């Protein structure tokens, strides 16, 4: 039991660091590839080791996932468009801003869960949830005030619009994914999604990108790009699923909320424009604080439902 708990904390640490690295990798590699080709090589770095692992450890579930094209292709389309928006947005903003804006997904996940899962509907009536979601929206506005010489109004630009789409689409992906893994192990499900997403980016790179940069970038850069798919995509997804199973969704979501800080600290060493002005720091505090309130509201509602003998939100 102690070993399982230790492994779970190590898995959660890996997932937190992996997802913190993702926008840093994307921005660092932006000079070598166009967004679509970069997404292709990164997802290749995720899909290949996942396919090998699933064939070895989850062959039966992998075959079952392949025989269910409707959920896997649907999830892959949502994931692919979301990853397209995420990658293009980071080409036009800072890694820290992208990471903070993505946290808007948390209230959206609960809203979509409310629409699809009956057992999730109590939390959205919680005052704590409503206050947290409201503070999160105010926090997003603060994060977007990135010009110290301009009036204090949010700068809703192309990147911000893409990141808002990322938050909404990730929420759809998370809720739909919860349904898809009800009777299949999540790793082979994500493996199939990653393979389909890689094929999507291969086509998109050939049509709208410049796949020749895979050669001109050099072996070292290509290896780094593949690594950026193996760690922040494949390893982070799988380790987070493992940690969530043993430590609980609310605790894991709370720890993952810290990854914008890790992203900011790493990005500061690479780019001077990653610094934030005071109003952005206030917005970040409201956004993260509001998200913690939303998570806490979900946990309290689940505990109350369990105490009353009613099935709470699935863990």
C-alpha positions as CSV (number, residue, x, y, z in Angstrom):
1,X,0.0,0.0,0.0
2,X,2.8,2.4,0.9
3,X,4.6,1.6,-2.4
4,X,1.4,2.3,-4.3
5,X,1.0,5.6,-2.6
6,X,4.7,6.5,-3.2
7,X,4.3,5.6,-6.9
8,X,1.1,7.6,-7.1
9,X,2.8,10.8,-5.7
10,X,5.8,10.2,-8.1
11,X,3.3,9.8,-11.0
12,X,1.5,13.0,-10.0
13,X,4.9,14.9,-9.8
14,X,5.8,13.6,-13.3
15,X,2.4,14.7,-14.8
16,X,2.7,18.1,-13.2
17,X,6.2,18.7,-14.5
18,X,5.3,17.2,-17.9
19,X,2.4,19.5,-18.5
20,X,4.4,22.4,-17.2
21,X,7.0,21.7,-19.9
22,X,4.6,21.5,-22.8
23,X,4.2,25.2,-23.6
24,X,7.9,25.8,-23.0
25,X,8.8,23.1,-25.5
26,X,6.3,24.4,-28.1
27,X,7.7,28.0,-27.8
28,X,11.3,26.8,-27.8
29,X,10.7,24.7,-31.0
30,X,8.7,27.4,-32.8
31,X,11.7,28.7,-34.6
32,X,12.4,25.3,-36.2
33,X,8.9,24.3,-37.4
34,X,5.6,25.7,-38.4
35,X,2.8,24.9,-35.8
36,X,1.3,22.0,-37.7
37,X,4.6,20.2,-38.4
38,X,5.7,20.7,-34.8
39,X,2.4,19.2,-33.6
40,X,2.9,16.3,-36.0
41,X,6.4,15.4,-34.7
42,X,5.4,15.9,-31.1
43,X,2.4,13.6,-31.4
44,X,4.6,11.1,-33.2
45,X,6.8,11.1,-30.1
46,X,3.7,10.3,-28.0
47,X,2.0,7.8,-30.3
48,X,4.9,5.5,-31.0
49,X,5.9,4.6,-27.4
50,X,2.2,4.5,-26.4
51,X,1.4,2.0,-29.2
52,X,4.4,-0.2,-28.2
53,X,3.3,-0.1,-24.5
54,X,-0.3,-0.8,-25.3
55,X,0.5,-3.7,-27.6
56,X,2.6,-5.2,-24.8
57,X,0.5,-4.5,-21.7
58,X,-3.1,-3.8,-22.9
59,X,-3.4,-5.7,-26.2
60,X,-7.0,-6.8,-25.7
61,X,-8.2,-3.3,-24.7
62,X,-6.3,-1.8,-27.6
63,X,-8.2,-4.0,-30.0
64,X,-11.5,-3.2,-28.3
65,X,-10.6,0.5,-28.7
66,X,-9.8,0.1,-32.3
67,X,-13.2,-1.6,-32.9
68,X,-15.0,1.5,-31.5
69,X,-14.2,4.2,-34.1
70,X,-17.1,6.5,-33.1
71,X,-15.7,7.5,-29.6
72,X,-12.1,7.3,-30.5
73,X,-12.3,9.2,-33.8
74,X,-14.6,11.8,-32.1
75,X,-12.1,12.3,-29.3
76,X,-9.3,12.5,-31.8
77,X,-11.0,15.2,-33.7
78,X,-11.7,17.2,-30.6
79,X,-8.1,16.6,-29.4
80,X,-6.6,17.5,-32.8
81,X,-8.4,20.8,-33.2
82,X,-7.7,21.7,-29.6
83,X,-4.0,20.9,-30.1
84,X,-3.9,22.9,-33.3
85,X,-5.3,25.9,-31.4
86,X,-3.0,25.4,-28.4
87,X,0.1,25.2,-30.6
88,X,-0.8,28.2,-32.8
89,X,-1.7,30.2,-29.7
90,X,1.7,29.7,-28.1
91,X,3.4,30.9,-31.3
92,X,1.6,34.2,-30.6
93,X,1.8,34.6,-26.9
94,X,3.9,33.6,-23.9
95,X,4.1,30.1,-22.4
96,X,2.9,31.4,-19.0
97,X,-0.2,33.2,-20.4
98,X,-1.1,30.0,-22.3
99,X,-0.8,27.9,-19.2
100,X,-2.9,30.2,-17.1
101,X,-5.6,30.6,-19.7
102,X,-6.0,26.8,-20.0
103,X,-7.1,26.7,-16.3
104,X,-10.4,28.2,-17.4
105,X,-11.2,24.6,-18.4
106,X,-12.1,23.6,-14.8
107,X,-15.5,25.3,-14.5
108,X,-16.3,24.3,-18.1
109,X,-15.7,20.6,-17.3
110,X,-18.2,20.8,-14.5
111,X,-20.7,22.6,-16.7
112,X,-20.5,20.0,-19.4
113,X,-20.7,17.2,-16.8
114,X,-23.8,18.9,-15.5
115,X,-25.4,18.5,-18.9
116,X,-24.4,14.9,-19.5
117,X,-24.1,13.2,-16.1
118,X,-27.0,13.3,-13.6
119,X,-24.7,12.6,-10.6
120,X,-22.6,15.7,-11.4
121,X,-25.5,18.2,-11.2
122,X,-25.4,19.1,-7.5
123,X,-22.0,20.8,-7.6
124,X,-23.1,23.5,-10.1
125,X,-25.7,24.7,-7.6
126,X,-23.0,25.2,-5.0
127,X,-22.3,28.8,-4.0
128,X,-18.7,28.0,-3.7
129,X,-18.6,26.8,-7.3
130,X,-20.4,29.9,-8.6
131,X,-18.1,32.2,-6.7
132,X,-15.0,30.3,-7.9
133,X,-16.1,30.3,-11.5
134,X,-16.8,34.0,-11.4
135,X,-13.4,34.7,-9.8
136,X,-11.8,32.6,-12.5
137,X,-13.4,34.7,-15.3
138,X,-12.2,37.9,-13.6
139,X,-8.7,36.4,-13.3
140,X,-8.6,35.6,-17.0
141,X,-9.4,39.2,-17.7
142,X,-6.5,40.2,-15.5
143,X,-4.1,37.8,-17.2
144,X,-5.0,39.4,-20.5
145,X,-4.0,42.9,-19.4
146,X,-0.4,42.5,-20.7
147,X,0.4,46.1,-21.8
148,X,1.6,48.3,-18.9
149,X,1.2,51.4,-21.0
150,X,-2.4,50.7,-22.1
151,X,-5.6,51.3,-20.1
152,X,-6.5,48.4,-17.8
153,X,-8.7,46.5,-20.2
154,X,-8.2,42.9,-21.4
155,X,-6.3,42.5,-24.6
156,X,-8.5,39.9,-26.4
157,X,-6.4,39.1,-29.3
158,X,-6.0,36.1,-31.7
159,X,-4.0,34.0,-29.2
160,X,-6.6,34.7,-26.4
161,X,-9.5,33.6,-28.6
162,X,-7.6,30.4,-29.5
163,X,-6.8,29.7,-25.8
164,X,-10.5,30.2,-24.9
165,X,-11.3,27.6,-27.5
166,X,-8.7,25.3,-26.0
167,X,-10.3,25.6,-22.5
168,X,-13.8,24.8,-23.9
169,X,-12.7,22.0,-26.2
170,X,-10.5,20.4,-23.4
171,X,-13.6,20.4,-21.2
172,X,-15.6,18.5,-24.0
173,X,-12.6,16.1,-24.4
174,X,-12.4,15.4,-20.6
175,X,-16.1,14.8,-20.2
176,X,-16.4,12.7,-23.3
177,X,-13.2,10.8,-22.4
178,X,-14.7,10.0,-19.0
179,X,-17.5,8.2,-20.8
180,X,-15.2,6.5,-23.3
181,X,-13.0,4.8,-20.6
182,X,-15.9,3.5,-18.6
183,X,-15.1,-0.1,-19.6
184,X,-11.7,0.1,-21.3
185,X,-8.4,1.0,-19.8
186,X,-7.6,4.7,-20.5
187,X,-4.1,4.1,-21.8
188,X,-5.1,2.1,-24.9
189,X,-8.0,4.6,-25.5
190,X,-5.5,7.5,-25.4
191,X,-3.1,5.5,-27.6
192,X,-5.7,5.2,-30.3
193,X,-6.6,8.9,-30.0
194,X,-2.9,9.8,-30.2
195,X,-2.4,7.7,-33.4
196,X,-5.5,9.3,-35.1
197,X,-4.3,12.7,-34.0
198,X,-0.8,12.1,-35.4
199,X,-2.4,11.1,-38.8
200,X,-4.5,14.3,-38.7
201,X,-1.3,16.4,-38.1
202,X,0.5,14.6,-40.9
203,X,-2.2,15.6,-43.3
204,X,-2.4,19.1,-42.0
205,X,1.4,19.6,-42.1
206,X,1.4,18.4,-45.8
207,X,-1.4,20.7,-46.7
208,X,-0.8,23.9,-44.7
209,X,2.6,23.4,-43.2
210,X,6.2,22.8,-44.3
211,X,7.2,19.1,-43.6
212,X,10.6,19.8,-45.1
213,X,11.5,21.4,-41.8
214,X,11.7,17.9,-40.3
215,X,14.9,17.6,-42.3
216,X,16.3,21.1,-42.1
217,X,15.7,21.3,-38.3
218,X,18.5,18.8,-37.7
219,X,18.7,15.5,-35.8
220,X,19.1,17.2,-32.4
221,X,16.1,19.4,-32.8
222,X,14.0,16.5,-34.1
223,X,15.0,14.4,-31.1
224,X,14.1,17.2,-28.7
225,X,10.7,17.5,-30.5
226,X,10.1,13.8,-30.2
227,X,11.0,13.9,-26.5
228,X,8.6,16.8,-26.0
229,X,5.8,14.5,-27.2
230,X,7.0,11.5,-25.1
231,X,7.2,13.4,-21.8
232,X,4.5,16.2,-21.8
233,X,1.9,14.2,-23.8
234,X,2.3,10.4,-23.4
235,X,4.0,10.2,-20.0
236,X,2.0,13.0,-18.4
237,X,-1.4,11.6,-19.5
238,X,-0.6,8.1,-18.3
239,X,0.9,9.1,-15.0
240,X,-1.9,11.5,-14.3
241,X,-4.5,8.7,-14.9
242,X,-2.5,6.5,-12.5
243,X,-2.2,9.1,-9.8
244,X,-5.9,10.1,-10.1
245,X,-7.0,6.5,-9.6
246,X,-5.1,6.2,-6.3
247,X,-5.1,9.7,-4.9
248,X,-8.5,11.1,-6.1
249,X,-9.5,13.5,-8.8
250,X,-9.8,16.6,-6.5
251,X,-6.4,16.2,-4.9
252,X,-4.7,15.6,-8.3
253,X,-6.5,18.5,-9.9
254,X,-5.4,20.8,-7.1
255,X,-1.8,19.9,-7.5
256,X,-2.0,20.3,-11.3
257,X,-3.2,23.8,-10.7
258,X,0.4,24.7,-9.7
259,X,1.9,24.0,-13.2
260,X,1.5,27.6,-14.4
261,X,4.0,28.6,-11.7
262,X,6.4,25.9,-12.9
263,X,6.0,27.0,-16.5
264,X,6.6,30.6,-15.6
265,X,9.8,29.8,-13.7
266,X,11.2,27.7,-16.5
267,X,10.2,30.1,-19.2
268,X,11.8,33.1,-17.4
269,X,15.2,31.5,-18.0
270,X,14.6,31.5,-21.8
271,X,12.6,34.6,-22.7
272,X,12.5,38.1,-21.1
273,X,8.9,38.7,-22.3
274,X,7.6,36.0,-19.9
275,X,7.5,38.5,-17.0
276,X,4.1,39.6,-15.9
277,X,2.9,43.0,-14.7
278,X,1.2,43.4,-11.3
279,X,-2.4,43.3,-12.7
280,X,-1.6,40.0,-14.5
281,X,-0.3,38.5,-11.2
282,X,-3.5,39.6,-9.5
283,X,-5.5,38.0,-12.3
284,X,-3.4,34.8,-12.0
285,X,-4.1,34.7,-8.3
286,X,-7.8,35.1,-8.9
287,X,-7.8,32.5,-11.6
288,X,-6.0,29.9,-9.7
289,X,-7.8,30.7,-6.4
290,X,-11.2,30.5,-8.2
291,X,-10.2,27.2,-9.7
292,X,-9.3,25.8,-6.3
293,X,-12.7,26.9,-5.1
294,X,-14.4,25.0,-7.9
295,X,-12.4,21.9,-7.2
296,X,-13.2,22.2,-3.5
297,X,-16.9,22.6,-4.3
298,X,-16.8,19.4,-6.3
299,X,-15.1,17.5,-3.5
300,X,-17.5,18.8,-0.9
301,X,-20.5,17.9,-3.0
302,X,-19.2,14.4,-3.7
303,X,-18.5,13.8,0.0
304,X,-22.0,15.0,1.0
305,X,-23.6,12.7,-1.7
306,X,-21.5,9.8,-0.4
307,X,-22.6,10.4,3.2
308,X,-26.2,10.6,2.1
309,X,-25.8,7.2,0.4
310,X,-26.0,8.6,-3.2
311,X,-23.3,7.9,-5.8
312,X,-21.2,11.1,-6.2
313,X,-19.1,12.1,-9.1
314,X,-17.0,9.3,-10.4
315,X,-13.5,9.1,-9.1
